[in-house]
Amino acid sequence: MLDSLVDYERDVISGDFSFISRYPDRGSARRGIVDSATNSLAATRRLPHSHTHMMIVCGVAGYYAAAAAPGSLASGIVPALLRALRPAATPIALALRAQRAIGPLRDRPRAA
C-alpha cells in the first residue's frame, strides 16, 4: 500500500495499477493508509516478540515516508502516518531522509 502511495503520480502517468487510485479522494486515501498502519501496529501487540514486529511496521512506514517526493500525494499523507506511528516511525523517517540527502554528496568523485 505504501509503495503504491509513493508511486501514485508515476502510476497515473504510466497507467499502471495503483491501490491508491481506488480511493475516491485524498482524504479517504489518508484515512485508509493511516488506519491500515495503526491496525497493523495494534496487531503486533498480541504477537510474541511484539517489539520486533512493531519496529518492522514502523521501519517500513519510515522507509516509504522518506521516499515521498515534495508536492506528491504521499508528502501530504506522510505527516499523518508518522503522527499515528509515533514515536518509533519518526526518527526512522528522518534518518532515511538524511541518508537520501547525503548519499549523492557522499558518492561524488573527490578532487585530487
N, C-alpha and C positions, 0 to 999 in steps of 0.2 A: 504494500500500500504506500509506504513512504517512498519507494523507488518510483512508483507511478506519480507521486506528488512532485518530486524534483524533476521528473522528465515531462511534466504536463505540457509545457509550451512546445517542446520538441515533438511530442506525440501529436499535438494538434496540427502542426505543420506537416508532419510525415503521414498522418492518418493512421498511425499505429494505435493499437488498443490501449486504453487508459482506464484504469479503475476510477480515477478521479473524475473523469468526464461523465460518469454515471450519476454523479450528484447534481441536483438541479441548480445549485448556486454555490458561491464561495462560502457562505455561512454554513450551509449544510455540509460541505466538504470539511470545513474546520471542525465542526461538531463531530463528524464521523471519525476523523483522524484522531482527535483528542479522546473521544470515547473509546476507540479501539485501543489506544495506548494505555489509558487508565485501567481499562478492563484487563489488559494483558498484565499490567503491573500488579493489580489486585490478585490475579490468578497465581502469581508467583509466591504469594504468602502462604499458600497451602502446600507447597512443594518442599521436598527435602532439599537442604542447601538453598533455601529461598533467596539468600543474599546473592548467590551466584546468578540465579535466573533474573533477579531484579537488575543486576548490573548488565546483563545481556540486553534486556529490554531498553534500559537507559542508554547503553552503548550504541545500539542500533539507531535509536532516536537521535542521539547526539551526532552520529556519523552523517545521517541524512540532513539534519539541521545545518550542519557545517557546509553541506553541498548546495544549499538553497541560494540561487543566484539573486542578486539585488533586483527588486522590482518584479520578481516572479510570484506566481500564486503561492509557492512554497514559502517565500520570505514573509508573506502575510499570515501564514498559518503557524510557522515555526515558533513565534513567541508564545502563543497559547499552548503549544505542545510542550515546550520547555517548562512553562509555569506548571503544567499538570504533572510533570515528572520530576519536580524539584524534590530534593536538592541535587540528586545524582546526575541528571542529564545535562545540566547547565555547564559544569566545568568540563565535561567531555566535549560538548559542542565548542566551547571556547578554545580548548586545546587543539581541536582538529581544525578550527578556522585559522588559528595562528600557524599551524603546520602548513596549511594550504597557502597562506600568505608568504611564509618564509621559504617554502620549498623552491619556488622559481629563483629566489635570490641565492639560495644555497647551491643550486645546480648550475649557476652561470660560470663560465670559464674565468679563471683568475688571470689577471695581467702578470706577466713575468717580471 
